[in-house]
Each structure stands twice: as structure tokens, then as C-alpha cells.
Amino acid sequence: MERALRAYGGVLRLIRLLPKQTRSYYQQYARENFVNYREVSGSDSIDELFQRTYNHACWVLKKYQVDEAAAKNLKEICFNT
């Protein structure tokens, strides 16, 4: 659970780097996804969700031309257990 909260916080910090008019959409999107998947169990499923979290965050950063290096902290959270 702690890892998930750290990932959620990391995603919210990345959202602050996006254009102002898109932030509320992605904040709501992130919250909905974290709430929807909070009951997932099994290490394979959880690891897959962390991988999807990181990949989607990088995709959004790239979409808005934000340097993907900003997601370094999120990558550490998602891939280092």
C-alpha cells in the first residue's frame, strides 16, 4: 500500500508539469485509476499495474513535450520494490 501511495504522489507531482488546462483532467484520471485498482492482489498483477502507471505517465509527458527524465523518481518507485 505504501508503494502505491508513493506512486500516486509521484504521478500527481508529474501532473504539475503539464499545461494548466490539462491538470484537472489528469488528476481526476489518476485518482479514479488508483481507487479502481486498490483492491488488486497478487504480486504479478500489482507489478503490472506499476509498469502501466509508469508507461502511461511517460506517454502523457511525451504528449505534452515534457522531458521524460522528470519521471525518474516514479520509475524508481514503480520498478524498485
C-alpha positions as CSV (number, residue, x, y, z in Angstrom):
1,M,0.0,0.0,0.0
2,E,2.8,2.4,0.8
3,R,4.4,1.8,-2.6
4,A,1.0,2.6,-4.3
5,L,0.7,5.8,-2.3
6,R,4.2,6.9,-3.2
7,A,3.4,6.1,-6.9
8,Y,0.2,8.2,-6.7
9,G,2.1,11.1,-5.2
10,G,4.7,10.8,-7.9
11,V,2.0,10.9,-10.6
12,L,0.5,14.0,-9.0
13,R,3.9,15.7,-9.0
14,L,4.3,14.9,-12.7
15,I,0.8,16.3,-13.4
16,R,2.0,19.7,-12.1
17,L,4.4,19.8,-15.0
18,L,1.6,19.6,-17.6
19,P,-0.1,22.6,-19.1
20,K,-2.5,24.2,-16.6
21,Q,-5.7,23.5,-18.7
22,T,-5.0,19.7,-18.7
23,R,-4.1,19.2,-15.0
24,S,-7.6,18.7,-13.6
25,Y,-8.4,16.1,-16.2
26,Y,-5.3,14.0,-15.4
27,Q,-5.6,14.5,-11.6
28,Q,-9.1,13.1,-11.8
29,Y,-8.0,10.3,-14.2
30,A,-5.1,9.3,-11.9
31,R,-7.4,9.3,-8.8
32,E,-10.0,7.2,-10.5
33,N,-7.5,4.6,-11.6
34,F,-5.8,4.4,-8.2
35,V,-9.2,4.0,-6.5
36,N,-10.5,1.4,-9.0
37,Y,-7.4,-0.8,-8.6
38,R,-6.9,-0.5,-4.8
39,E,-8.3,-4.0,-4.2
40,V,-5.9,-5.8,-6.6
41,S,-3.9,-8.5,-5.1
42,G,-1.1,-10.8,-6.3
43,S,2.4,-9.6,-6.9
44,D,2.2,-10.2,-10.7
45,S,-0.9,-8.0,-11.1
46,I,0.4,-5.3,-8.8
47,D,3.8,-5.2,-10.7
48,E,1.9,-5.0,-14.0
49,L,-0.1,-2.0,-12.7
50,F,3.0,-0.2,-11.6
51,Q,4.5,-0.8,-15.0
52,R,1.4,0.5,-16.7
53,T,1.5,3.5,-14.3
54,Y,5.0,4.4,-15.4
55,N,4.4,3.8,-19.1
56,H,1.3,5.8,-19.2
57,A,2.9,8.7,-17.3
58,C,5.8,8.7,-19.8
59,W,3.3,8.7,-22.7
60,V,1.4,11.7,-21.2
61,L,4.7,13.6,-20.6
62,K,5.8,12.9,-24.2
63,K,2.3,14.0,-25.5
64,Y,2.8,17.4,-23.9
65,Q,6.5,17.6,-24.7
66,V,7.7,17.4,-21.1
67,D,11.1,15.7,-20.6
68,E,10.6,12.1,-19.6
69,A,13.5,12.4,-17.3
70,A,11.1,14.1,-14.9
71,A,9.6,10.6,-14.3
72,K,12.9,9.2,-12.9
73,N,11.5,9.2,-9.3
74,L,8.3,7.5,-10.5
75,K,10.4,4.9,-12.3
76,E,12.3,4.1,-9.1
77,I,9.1,3.7,-7.2
78,C,7.4,1.5,-9.8
79,F,10.4,-0.8,-10.6
80,N,12.4,-1.0,-7.3
81,T,10.5,-2.9,-4.7
